[in-house]
């Protein structure tokens, strides 16, 4: 378990402690902290909750997140689905939820049609 102190914003001098299970660096000096993992064995996926710090930069793209999460968990990128990226206004921090499936068949059974179209899964 990693414990890291990060700045919450340029104007605010408070610090927040993040208890991270895993960390990864994103392009553009952004850092991804995995704060919670839930193994959903019934559905056949790992549900991962993350915080990304990107002070002074834009929110990382879904494509960047998919690449980093697939390498972090040693899974192919087609099994990684970014459910949401919620940015906190003016802070340079985003909350992310990612699903990592065991197989493409499980992904097709549980993800909505618009997500399958976004991922170009037929």
C-alpha positions in Angstrom: 0.0 0.0 0.0 1.4 3.4 -1.0 0.6 6.5 1.0 1.2 9.7 -1.0 0.6 13.3 -0.2 -0.7 15.5 -3.1 -1.6 19.1 -3.4 -5.3 19.7 -3.8 -5.0 22.9 -5.8 -2.8 25.8 -6.6 -4.8 28.3 -4.5 -5.5 25.9 -1.7 -2.5 24.9 0.3 -4.1 21.9 2.0 -2.8 18.4 1.4 -4.8 15.3 1.1 -3.5 11.8 1.8 -4.3 9.1 -0.7 -4.0 5.5 0.3 -3.2 3.8 -3.0 -3.1 0.1 -3.8 -1.2 0.8 -7.0 0.2 3.8 -8.8 1.0 4.5 -12.5 2.3 7.5 -14.4 0.2 8.9 -17.3 1.5 11.1 -20.1 1.7 14.8 -19.3 2.9 14.5 -15.7 -0.4 13.0 -14.5 -0.4 10.3 -11.8 -3.0 7.5 -11.4 -3.7 6.1 -7.9 -5.8 2.9 -7.6 -7.7 3.4 -4.4 -10.2 0.5 -4.5 -10.5 -2.8 -6.3 -13.6 -5.1 -6.2 -13.4 -8.5 -7.7 -16.9 -9.3 -9.0 -16.7 -13.0 -9.6 -20.4 -13.5 -10.6 -20.0 -11.1 -13.5 -16.4 -11.9 -14.2 -14.8 -8.5 -13.9 -12.6 -6.4 -11.7 -14.1 -3.1 -10.8 -11.3 -0.5 -10.2 -11.8 3.0 -8.6 -9.0 5.5 -9.2 -8.0 9.1 -8.6 -5.9 10.9 -11.2 -3.9 14.1 -10.3 -3.3 16.3 -13.3 -2.6 19.8 -11.9 -2.1 22.3 -14.7 -3.1 19.7 -17.4 -6.3 18.6 -19.0 -8.2 15.5 -18.0 -6.5 12.4 -19.5 -8.3 10.7 -22.3 -10.1 7.4 -22.1 -7.6 5.9 -24.6 -4.6 6.9 -22.3 -6.4 5.4 -19.3 -7.2 2.1 -21.2 -3.5 1.8 -22.2 -2.2 2.4 -18.6 -4.8 0.1 -16.9 -4.2 -2.7 -19.4 -0.4 -2.6 -18.7 -1.0 -2.1 -14.9 -3.2 -5.2 -14.7 -1.6 -7.2 -17.6 -4.8 -7.5 -19.6 -5.4 -6.7 -23.3 -6.8 -3.3 -23.9 -10.1 -4.7 -25.5 -11.1 -6.0 -22.0 -10.8 -2.6 -20.3 -13.8 -0.3 -20.1 -13.6 3.2 -18.6 -17.1 3.7 -17.1 -16.6 7.3 -16.2 -14.1 10.1 -15.6 -15.4 12.8 -13.3 -13.2 15.9 -13.0 -13.2 18.1 -9.9 -13.5 21.7 -11.2 -10.3 23.8 -10.7 -8.4 21.2 -8.6 -6.7 19.1 -11.3 -8.1 15.9 -9.9 -10.4 13.3 -11.5 -12.2 10.3 -10.1 -12.4 7.3 -12.5 -14.2 3.9 -12.5 -12.9 1.2 -14.7 -14.1 -2.4 -15.4 -11.6 -5.0 -16.4 -13.3 -8.2 -17.8 -12.0 -11.7 -17.9 -13.2 -12.3 -21.5 -14.8 -10.5 -24.4 -17.9 -12.7 -24.1 -18.5 -11.4 -20.5 -17.9 -7.8 -21.7 -20.5 -8.2 -24.4 -23.1 -9.7 -22.0 -22.9 -7.0 -19.4 -22.0 -3.7 -21.1 -24.7 -1.6 -22.7 -24.8 -1.3 -26.5 -23.5 2.3 -26.7 -20.3 1.2 -24.8 -19.8 -1.7 -27.2 -20.1 0.8 -30.1 -17.6 3.1 -28.4 -15.2 0.2 -28.0 -15.9 -1.1 -31.5 -16.7 -4.5 -30.2 -18.9 -6.5 -32.6 
